[in-house]
Amino acid sequence: MLAVLLAALAFIGGANAMVDPFFHYHGPYKGLQYPIDNERYQNDGITRHFDYDAVITGSSMTENFKTSQFDRLFGTKSVKVPFSGGRYKEINDNLTRAYESGHDPKIVLRCLDYSLLVKDKDEVYPNAEYPTYLTDDDPFNDIKYLLNLSVFFDDTLKVLSYTKEGHKTTSFDKYANWMADSTFGAEAVFSTYKLGKPAAKEKKLTASDKELIRGNLEQNVISQAEAHPETTFYLFFPPYSIAYWDQLNNENKINWRIDAEKYAIDMLLKCPNIKLFSFCTRYDITADLDNYKDQAHFKSWINDSILEWISRGEYQITKENEEAYLSDIRSFYGSYDYSTLHGGN
């Protein structure tokens, strides 16, 4: 019985290592087709073992990007490694793993979520599983992967059946793309948030807020750019919807949010290999709730447009236009009649 048990464990461990559904030891084997559908279990292996010279990464704001379009516009061979709900730290840690594995991407495209800017530098998404046995350098805890029955039955065998059924390895155009499964429009957006009692006192950007921003950016964004001057980092603030600003307005935090952005911009523009973009001035997009499924997530045609705009250098924030940009969004979102979103009430 012991011999049978050891043989079974050896078989499971060998199969998990050879097929390697999470790319922990190697990239996809030729002849096998892999479903790529598990960000926090597969992204580390993708960044360490795939062949690429550019990276698209960020939160769920980046899940609908298409690497085929990006490569056509920028002349690259890219991978997409998004993290739904990912804080700045998780995204930075994954990029660090990419560089440590010997990759030297010439371009990194990354979103900087407004809602995650004023956060502790070490905060991670609380609702995600973090398989640290896949993302550390300890070979001994790999046993949690190799002898994992769930990995064997749910993932290793899935690769084999996926191949047998004639599927192809998931493309990065389709990986994590949620467009087809979403409902958009005002009704969908308003079902995702509820306004409380309007705040009477305006929130001001404090010294502690600035310290959070500084720590977050220095550790998780700027340090990476400074360590890799050979890489151009295309960073962008995504165009959250007017419903996001509606909540900020209700909480009397619009100026606070814009002041936080200004503080961040001033830090980021000091790095010569960072190109910073914002699409908040596309009011035709942000004020049209048909483009959104909630306060922040927009249709994939906007992702397509963002790649086009960035490739042409449109909506880039520079030292020369920063004040005009901030004044523009402060005027529009600060004077918008948000009562129209709620039937004039």
TABEL-V892637 format. One record per residue. N is the residue number from 1. PSI is psi as a letter, one per 40 degrees, with the letter a starting at -180 (NA if undefined). NEAR is the number of other C-alpha atoms within 12 Angstrom. D_FIRST is the distance of its C-alpha to the first C-alpha in Angstrom with 1 decimal. Layout:
n = [N,N]
psi = [PSI,PSI]
near = [NEAR,NEAR]
d_first = [D_FIRST,D_FIRST]
This chain:
n = [1,2,3,4,5,6,7,8,9,10,11,12,13,14,15,16,17,18,19,20,21,22,23,24,25,26,27,28,29,30,31,32,33,34,35,36,37,38,39,40,41,42,43,44,45,46,47,48,49,50,51,52,53,54,55,56,57,58,59,60,61,62,63,64,65,66,67,68,69,70,71,72,73,74,75,76,77,78,79,80,81,82,83,84,85,86,87,88,89,90,91,92,93,94,95,96,97,98,99,100,101,102,103,104,105,106,107,108,109,110,111,112,113,114,115,116,117,118,119,120,121,122,123,124,125,126,127,128,129,130,131,132,133,134,135,136,137,138,139,140,141,142,143,144,145,146,147,148,149,150,151,152,153,154,155,156,157,158,159,160,161,162,163,164,165,166,167,168,169,170,171,172,173,174,175,176,177,178,179,180,181,182,183,184,185,186,187,188,189,190,191,192,193,194,195,196,197,198,199,200,201,202,203,204,205,206,207,208,209,210,211,212,213,214,215,216,217,218,219,220,221,222,223,224,225,226,227,228,229,230,231,232,233,234,235,236,237,238,239,240,241,242,243,244,245,246,247,248,249,250,251,252,253,254,255,256,257,258,259,260,261,262,263,264,265,266,267,268,269,270,271,272,273,274,275,276,277,278,279,280,281,282,283,284,285,286,287,288,289,290,291,292,293,294,295,296,297,298,299,300,301,302,303,304,305,306,307,308,309,310,311,312,313,314,315,316,317,318,319,320,321,322,323,324,325,326,327,328,329,330,331,332,333,334,335,336,337,338,339,340,341,342,343,344,345]
psi = [d,d,d,d,d,d,d,d,d,d,d,d,d,d,d,d,d,d,d,g,d,e,f,d,d,i,a,h,h,h,e,i,h,h,h,h,e,g,d,e,d,d,d,d,d,d,d,d,e,i,h,i,e,i,h,h,i,a,a,e,e,e,d,e,i,h,d,d,d,d,d,d,d,e,f,i,g,i,i,h,g,i,h,h,e,h,i,d,d,d,d,d,d,d,d,d,d,d,d,d,e,e,i,g,h,d,h,h,h,h,i,h,h,d,e,e,d,g,i,i,d,e,h,i,h,e,e,i,h,g,g,d,e,d,e,a,f,h,d,d,e,e,d,e,d,d,f,h,d,d,d,d,d,d,d,d,d,d,d,d,d,d,d,d,e,e,i,i,h,h,i,e,d,d,h,e,h,e,d,e,e,i,h,i,i,d,d,d,d,e,e,e,i,h,h,a,h,h,h,d,h,h,h,i,h,i,d,d,d,d,d,d,d,d,d,d,d,d,d,e,c,d,d,d,d,d,e,g,e,e,h,h,h,h,i,i,h,i,g,i,i,d,d,d,d,d,d,d,d,d,e,f,e,d,d,d,d,d,d,d,d,d,d,d,d,d,d,d,e,e,h,d,e,h,h,h,i,i,f,e,e,g,d,d,d,d,e,h,e,e,e,i,e,a,d,d,h,i,i,d,d,d,d,d,d,d,d,d,d,d,d,e,f,i,f,h,h,i,d,d,e,d,d,d,d,d,d,d,d,d,d,d,d,d,e,i,g,e,d,d,e,f,f,e,NA]
near = [7,8,9,10,12,14,14,18,21,20,21,29,27,21,26,36,30,27,34,40,42,43,35,35,29,24,29,30,22,13,16,27,29,37,34,37,30,29,37,36,31,38,43,44,35,43,44,34,27,32,24,30,31,36,48,49,48,42,40,35,44,49,38,42,44,37,35,24,27,34,27,16,22,27,17,23,26,36,44,50,54,45,43,33,30,38,40,42,34,38,48,39,33,39,47,31,26,34,29,22,24,17,28,27,33,26,35,45,46,45,44,43,35,36,29,34,37,34,28,25,27,25,24,26,22,13,13,18,18,22,22,22,24,33,34,20,16,12,16,13,17,23,21,22,34,33,27,27,21,18,26,31,19,19,33,35,26,28,36,29,20,23,23,15,15,15,19,22,27,23,24,37,30,26,31,33,34,24,27,13,12,20,23,28,24,25,20,22,30,27,17,21,19,19,23,14,12,16,16,12,14,17,21,19,24,16,14,15,25,28,22,26,39,30,26,33,41,29,28,37,44,33,27,33,35,22,22,27,20,21,27,28,38,40,41,41,38,38,42,41,39,42,43,37,38,35,31,33,34,27,24,26,27,34,27,27,37,37,29,34,42,33,29,38,37,26,26,37,30,20,30,21,26,34,34,40,37,37,35,36,30,27,23,17,28,32,32,25,31,26,34,36,32,31,37,38,42,41,37,29,19,29,34,25,27,41,37,22,24,29,24,14,22,21,31,29,33,27,21,12,18,26,20,17,27,32,21,20,31,26,18,26,35,25,17,22,21,24,17,13,24,15,9,8,8]
d_first = [0.0,3.8,5.4,5.1,6.1,8.6,9.8,10.5,12.3,14.1,15.2,16.5,18.2,19.7,20.9,22.5,24.1,25.4,26.8,27.7,29.1,30.9,32.3,31.0,30.8,33.1,35.4,34.8,33.5,36.0,35.0,33.1,35.0,34.2,35.2,36.8,37.0,35.6,38.2,36.5,33.2,34.9,38.3,37.3,35.6,38.6,41.1,39.1,38.2,40.6,43.9,46.9,50.2,50.7,48.9,49.6,48.1,48.9,48.2,48.1,51.7,50.4,47.8,50.3,51.6,51.3,50.5,52.3,55.5,55.1,54.6,57.6,59.8,58.7,57.7,54.2,50.6,49.0,45.8,45.8,43.6,44.8,43.4,44.3,45.8,45.4,47.6,49.5,46.9,43.9,46.0,47.2,43.8,42.6,45.8,45.2,41.8,43.6,46.0,43.5,41.5,44.6,46.1,49.8,50.9,54.6,54.6,52.8,53.8,52.9,54.1,55.2,55.0,57.9,55.8,53.5,56.3,57.2,53.7,52.1,51.0,47.4,47.0,44.1,43.6,42.2,40.6,38.3,34.7,34.7,31.5,32.7,29.5,31.0,34.6,34.4,34.0,31.0,28.3,25.7,25.8,25.0,21.4,22.7,23.6,21.0,17.9,20.0,18.7,22.4,23.6,21.2,22.0,25.6,26.8,25.0,24.7,28.2,29.6,28.2,29.6,32.7,33.3,32.6,35.1,37.8,38.3,39.5,38.5,40.3,43.7,45.0,47.8,45.4,42.9,43.2,46.5,47.1,50.6,49.8,48.0,50.8,53.9,57.1,60.4,62.2,60.5,57.1,58.2,59.9,56.8,54.9,57.3,59.9,62.8,63.5,66.9,68.7,68.8,72.3,71.8,71.0,68.0,68.9,66.8,66.4,65.7,62.2,61.6,62.8,60.5,57.5,58.7,59.4,56.0,54.2,56.1,56.3,52.6,51.2,53.9,56.7,54.6,52.7,56.1,57.6,54.6,54.8,58.4,57.5,55.9,58.1,56.8,58.1,57.7,58.9,59.5,58.4,61.0,59.9,61.8,64.9,62.8,61.2,64.7,65.6,63.2,64.4,67.9,67.1,65.7,68.7,66.5,67.8,69.7,66.9,64.5,67.1,67.9,64.2,64.1,67.2,65.7,62.7,64.8,67.0,63.9,62.3,65.5,65.8,63.0,64.6,61.4,60.8,62.5,62.5,63.1,63.7,64.2,65.4,68.9,67.9,69.2,69.3,65.5,64.8,67.4,66.1,63.2,62.4,60.7,58.2,55.3,55.7,57.7,56.3,54.3,56.5,56.4,55.1,58.6,59.4,56.5,58.1,61.5,60.2,59.0,62.4,64.3,62.4,62.8,66.6,66.8,67.9,67.6,66.9,67.8,69.9,72.0,75.1,74.0,71.7,74.5,75.6,72.1,71.5,74.9,74.2,71.0,72.5,75.4,73.5,70.7,73.0,75.6,73.6,74.4,71.0,72.5,72.7,68.9,69.1,72.0,74.6,73.6]
